[in-house]
Amino acid sequence: MIRLTFALFITGLTSRYDAGVMQATIAARIEMGQLSAHSVAAHDGYVAVLDCNRIGDTLWIMVNDGRHWQTGELVDGGRWQRVLVTDCARRDGADGARSWMADNGILTELDYQTAARYGFTHLGAVPVVVSEVRPMIEVGQ
């Protein structure tokens, strides 16, 4: 039996949370029972998205073509990053995040540590590709 899996790739931009903010969000969501410590530990990083129904979902991302923003070196060998959706833009839009993300093509907001691995903690946003299933090809293949 042959099993084919097709991946839909969405391209846009990713920004990042300030240091410590995503970790505080994760801790609160674990305390509320929305995430488990096991699921958090099983991922390379964490993201916020527009849709609050996605909290707890796994996404696969390729930031800046898998390369460090400043050096151009491959990050983690250019492999796709398995990230956990841990936060979302407020549904009521009261904080302005929802409209800011939509208006600026921001697909995800990364945790600070993941952004640091890619060297863009000082930038507003960088290119990202997002997939719901693990792509079978890595950078450089």
C-alpha positions as CSV (number, residue, x, y, z in Angstrom):
1,M,0.0,0.0,0.0
2,I,1.3,3.4,-0.9
3,R,0.3,6.4,1.2
4,L,0.6,9.9,-0.1
5,T,0.6,12.9,2.1
6,F,0.2,16.3,0.6
7,A,1.4,19.4,2.4
8,L,-0.2,22.8,1.9
9,F,2.5,25.5,2.3
10,I,1.5,29.0,3.4
11,T,4.0,31.8,3.0
12,G,4.1,35.1,4.9
13,L,5.9,36.7,7.7
14,T,6.8,35.8,11.3
15,S,7.5,38.2,14.1
16,R,8.5,37.4,17.7
17,Y,7.5,37.8,21.3
18,D,9.7,39.6,23.7
19,A,11.9,37.5,26.0
20,G,10.0,35.6,28.6
21,V,6.5,36.5,27.3
22,M,5.8,33.1,25.5
23,Q,7.1,31.2,28.5
24,A,4.7,33.0,30.8
25,T,1.9,32.3,28.4
26,I,2.8,28.6,28.2
27,A,2.9,28.4,32.0
28,A,-0.5,30.0,32.3
29,R,-2.0,27.6,29.6
30,I,-0.5,24.6,31.4
31,E,-2.1,25.8,34.7
32,M,-5.5,26.2,32.9
33,G,-5.2,22.8,31.4
34,Q,-5.0,24.0,27.8
35,L,-1.5,22.6,27.2
36,S,0.4,19.7,28.8
37,A,4.1,19.9,29.9
38,H,4.7,16.8,27.7
39,S,3.4,18.5,24.5
40,V,5.4,21.6,25.3
41,A,8.6,19.6,25.7
42,A,8.1,17.7,22.4
43,H,8.5,20.8,20.2
44,D,11.4,22.9,18.8
45,G,9.6,26.2,19.5
46,Y,6.3,27.9,20.1
47,V,4.1,30.2,18.1
48,A,1.1,32.4,18.3
49,V,-1.4,32.5,15.5
50,L,-4.6,34.3,14.6
51,D,-7.0,31.4,15.3
52,C,-7.4,30.6,19.0
53,N,-8.9,27.2,18.0
54,R,-5.4,26.2,17.0
55,I,-3.9,26.3,20.5
56,G,-2.3,22.9,21.1
57,D,-1.8,22.1,17.4
58,T,1.6,21.3,15.9
59,L,2.8,23.3,12.9
60,W,6.0,22.9,10.8
61,I,7.8,26.1,9.9
62,M,10.8,27.1,7.9
63,V,12.0,30.6,8.9
64,N,14.0,32.7,6.5
65,D,14.7,29.6,4.2
66,G,16.2,27.8,7.2
67,R,19.1,30.3,7.5
68,H,20.3,32.6,10.2
69,W,19.3,36.2,9.3
70,Q,22.8,37.7,9.9
71,T,25.3,34.9,9.0
72,G,23.4,33.0,6.3
73,E,24.4,29.8,8.0
74,L,21.8,26.9,8.2
75,V,20.0,26.8,11.5
76,D,19.6,23.2,12.9
77,G,20.9,21.9,9.6
78,G,18.1,23.6,7.6
79,R,15.4,21.3,9.0
80,W,11.8,22.2,9.4
81,Q,11.0,23.3,13.0
82,R,8.2,21.5,14.8
83,V,6.4,24.2,16.7
84,L,3.5,24.2,19.1
85,V,0.7,26.7,18.9
86,T,0.6,28.2,22.4
87,D,-1.1,31.6,21.9
88,C,-3.4,33.5,19.6
89,A,-4.6,37.0,18.8
90,R,-7.5,38.0,21.1
91,R,-10.8,37.3,19.4
92,D,-12.2,40.7,20.5
93,G,-9.3,42.5,19.0
94,A,-9.0,44.8,22.0
95,D,-5.2,44.7,22.1
96,G,-4.8,45.4,18.3
97,A,-2.8,42.2,17.7
98,R,-5.5,40.6,15.4
99,S,-5.7,43.5,13.0
100,W,-1.9,44.1,13.1
101,M,-1.2,40.5,12.2
102,A,-3.8,40.4,9.4
103,D,-2.9,43.8,8.0
104,N,0.9,43.0,7.8
105,G,0.8,39.4,6.6
106,I,2.0,38.0,10.0
107,L,1.2,34.3,10.0
108,T,3.0,33.5,13.3
109,E,4.7,35.1,16.2
110,L,7.6,33.0,17.5
111,D,8.9,32.6,21.0
112,Y,12.1,34.7,21.6
113,Q,14.5,31.8,21.9
114,T,13.5,30.4,18.4
115,A,13.8,33.9,16.9
116,A,17.2,34.2,18.5
117,R,18.3,30.9,16.9
118,Y,17.5,32.6,13.5
119,G,19.2,35.9,14.5
120,F,16.2,38.2,14.1
121,T,15.4,39.4,17.6
122,H,16.2,42.9,16.5
123,L,14.0,42.9,13.4
124,G,10.2,43.4,13.0
125,A,9.4,40.3,10.8
126,V,11.1,37.8,8.5
127,P,9.8,35.4,5.9
128,V,8.3,32.1,7.0
129,V,6.7,29.1,5.4
130,V,4.1,27.2,7.4
131,S,2.8,23.7,6.9
132,E,0.3,21.5,8.9
133,V,2.2,18.3,8.1
134,R,5.9,17.6,8.2
135,P,7.4,18.4,4.8
136,M,9.6,15.6,3.4
137,I,12.4,17.8,2.0
138,E,14.9,19.9,3.9
139,V,17.0,22.9,2.9
140,G,20.0,21.8,0.8
141,Q,18.5,18.5,-0.4
